[in-house]
């Protein structure tokens, strides 16, 4: 990773910068002529913009995110999924890419099932989901691992380098939901657990720069 | 907060039927246990117990009160458990819910019925004044099997607890000053062992994931092979055959566990 400026850990209320030379970005606020952190995380400056990358906290839903959720309830025209946000997400029957008998909703997805879905809209009333795309829909097999949603970018790596490495090393299919739920599907349970261990290693060591190299070393050590 | 999914549950069951667990333990193997006593300077006795990532803190405090009418020459004992919201996203503030009440009661029953504390020796004046032992359990982190951890913690805290000084003229306890005497406890160490049934397998010391998948739990409090308390929860039934297996398993696990505890308290 190429770092422009040094990152600093800040806590809410901490003054990051004084003066009017910089602009407050995500996770920060301007108070008088000081830029103050609103979240606990790493403060970063790029092109006169200061932002805080949060280190903890709940998942903030965004349009276009692929998430993994659990079916909590069924209505006459869709499903309600828990994706780890404060309000539940709704998957409409209209967003299923095939014909569904209105009496047979549970044939597509039943309560307790896990599903991969895409957020297509976030508004004040709630979150709308869709499974009208490749790779989305109900999960039939595998294990689900839950991590801190703020560490998802570390698990995916730069342009997917980290997740590709884990996939190649373990031979598993891995889908990372932006909400911190990860679906691992392999040929053997051992492979799945191996992938899980690797992912947990990544989340533990997420502070280190050059993490992909570190994980490569870890895999070599594990092989012995 | 999303609980363990059916998918992962299915995998756990499948893996267990091969006699294997996710973290590579045997079915009757505990995670690493570490006990630290004397963690609170204000309590008469205290202990912090870690089983894997599960962590509880137990404190013992003594007070003086009136005895109950049906046991005028016996001390009282009270166990309270609180599942702190910081230990798991599942626990909320507010009045205690079922898991916290059950935890407190099972530990209470285990200690009371095993006669671990000699309540007869805690009488100050018959019918008027007796010692009351307060045992408080707080969870610090929940990764499954809080019950066994709390049980170990309560025993460790009681074993190391000292009696506070008592002013007989003023009839009050001098808190912050201790005598050299210990709380009268028996030599045998009672322990609570929870056995969980998943599919057709019986396991001990489940992790959070395994506890979510568990169909039935039986907690047996015993010391030196003598069973003193028992609690079953969960929805599924148990056959007589299975229950015999549970008893055998408890006997086997209990011995190792007591050895570990006694080794660490010293």
Interface residues (C-beta under 8 A of the other chain):
Chain A: X69 X70 X82 X83 X84 X112 X113 X114 X139 X141 X142 X143 X144 X146 X181 X189 X192 X193
Chain B: X1 X2 X3 X4 X5 X6 X7 X8 X10 X11 X14 X15 X20 X22
